Amino acid sequence: MQEIREMSKEEKLKKLTELENELLRLRTLVRSGGALENPGQIRAVRKDIARIKLALREEGYKV
């Protein structure tokens, strides 16, 4: 979390977009019948998205 707080707003927004795209890709893979290497990967990505949104809200930005 400390690493996320040290990022600039632009870096956080860029990372947020990347993670949301990754989550979409993983969900599409699962729904098309594919198997993930790491089943906990979706959960980890969701938690990272939540951490970044929390850091942005702490700074007063609406997400």
Short mmCIF file of the C-alpha atoms (twelve columns), coordinates in Angstrom:
data_MODEL
# 
_entry.id   MODEL 
# 
loop_
_atom_site.group_PDB 
_atom_site.id 
_atom_site.type_symbol 
_atom_site.label_atom_id 
_atom_site.label_alt_id 
_atom_site.label_comp_id 
_atom_site.label_asym_id 
_atom_site.label_seq_id 
_atom_site.Cartn_x 
_atom_site.Cartn_y 
_atom_site.Cartn_z 
_atom_site.pdbx_PDB_model_num 
ATOM 1  C CA . MET A 1  0.000   0.000   0.000   1 
ATOM 2  C CA . GLN A 2  2.917   2.313   0.745   1 
ATOM 3  C CA . GLU A 3  4.167   1.866   -2.820  1 
ATOM 4  C CA . ILE A 4  0.762   2.858   -4.198  1 
ATOM 5  C CA . ARG A 5  0.584   5.947   -1.996  1 
ATOM 6  C CA . GLU A 6  3.957   7.112   -3.308  1 
ATOM 7  C CA . MET A 7  2.747   7.044   -6.935  1 
ATOM 8  C CA . SER A 8  1.553   10.219  -8.624  1 
ATOM 9  C CA . LYS A 9  -2.101  10.606  -9.564  1 
ATOM 10 C CA . GLU A 10 -1.329  9.930   -13.239 1 
ATOM 11 C CA . GLU A 11 0.599   6.753   -12.384 1 
ATOM 12 C CA . LYS A 12 -2.274  5.525   -10.215 1 
ATOM 13 C CA . LEU A 13 -4.830  6.169   -12.946 1 
ATOM 14 C CA . LYS A 14 -2.638  4.419   -15.526 1 
ATOM 15 C CA . LYS A 15 -2.144  1.411   -13.239 1 
ATOM 16 C CA . LEU A 16 -5.884  1.337   -12.511 1 
ATOM 17 C CA . THR A 17 -6.673  1.193   -16.234 1 
ATOM 18 C CA . GLU A 18 -4.120  -1.581  -16.762 1 
ATOM 19 C CA . LEU A 19 -5.540  -3.633  -13.893 1 
ATOM 20 C CA . GLU A 20 -9.126  -3.192  -15.078 1 
ATOM 21 C CA . ASN A 21 -8.094  -4.398  -18.549 1 
ATOM 22 C CA . GLU A 22 -6.277  -7.360  -16.989 1 
ATOM 23 C CA . LEU A 23 -9.372  -8.250  -14.958 1 
ATOM 24 C CA . LEU A 24 -11.528 -8.092  -18.084 1 
ATOM 25 C CA . ARG A 25 -9.062  -10.343 -19.927 1 
ATOM 26 C CA . LEU A 26 -9.006  -12.894 -17.094 1 
ATOM 27 C CA . ARG A 27 -12.797 -12.984 -16.791 1 
ATOM 28 C CA . THR A 28 -13.130 -13.427 -20.559 1 
ATOM 29 C CA . LEU A 29 -10.641 -16.289 -20.459 1 
ATOM 30 C CA . VAL A 30 -12.558 -18.063 -17.701 1 
ATOM 31 C CA . ARG A 31 -15.942 -17.604 -19.399 1 
ATOM 32 C CA . SER A 32 -14.631 -18.954 -22.689 1 
ATOM 33 C CA . GLY A 33 -13.753 -22.194 -20.953 1 
ATOM 34 C CA . GLY A 34 -10.062 -21.578 -20.378 1 
ATOM 35 C CA . ALA A 35 -8.227  -22.341 -17.183 1 
ATOM 36 C CA . LEU A 36 -6.069  -19.921 -15.259 1 
ATOM 37 C CA . GLU A 37 -2.551  -20.819 -14.156 1 
ATOM 38 C CA . ASN A 38 -3.255  -19.265 -10.787 1 
ATOM 39 C CA . PRO A 39 -6.918  -19.412 -9.713  1 
ATOM 40 C CA . GLY A 40 -6.349  -16.663 -7.139  1 
ATOM 41 C CA . GLN A 41 -5.172  -14.248 -9.815  1 
ATOM 42 C CA . ILE A 42 -8.607  -12.650 -10.331 1 
ATOM 43 C CA . ARG A 43 -8.946  -12.033 -6.615  1 
ATOM 44 C CA . ALA A 44 -5.478  -10.469 -6.431  1 
ATOM 45 C CA . VAL A 45 -6.235  -8.116  -9.334  1 
ATOM 46 C CA . ARG A 46 -9.533  -7.081  -7.743  1 
ATOM 47 C CA . LYS A 47 -7.751  -6.299  -4.467  1 
ATOM 48 C CA . ASP A 48 -5.104  -4.241  -6.262  1 
ATOM 49 C CA . ILE A 49 -7.859  -2.249  -7.997  1 
ATOM 50 C CA . ALA A 50 -9.499  -1.613  -4.624  1 
ATOM 51 C CA . ARG A 51 -6.197  -0.465  -3.101  1 
ATOM 52 C CA . ILE A 52 -5.594  2.049   -5.875  1 
ATOM 53 C CA . LYS A 53 -9.156  3.379   -5.658  1 
ATOM 54 C CA . LEU A 54 -8.772  3.726   -1.884  1 
ATOM 55 C CA . ALA A 55 -5.528  5.684   -2.298  1 
ATOM 56 C CA . LEU A 56 -7.190  7.993   -4.835  1 
ATOM 57 C CA . ARG A 57 -10.161 8.582   -2.526  1 
ATOM 58 C CA . GLU A 58 -7.802  9.354   0.361   1 
ATOM 59 C CA . GLU A 59 -6.299  12.108  -1.786  1 
ATOM 60 C CA . GLY A 60 -9.755  13.513  -2.508  1 
ATOM 61 C CA . TYR A 61 -10.232 12.300  -6.073  1 
ATOM 62 C CA . LYS A 62 -13.516 10.748  -7.143  1 
ATOM 63 C CA . VAL A 63 -13.177 7.374   -8.810  1 
# 
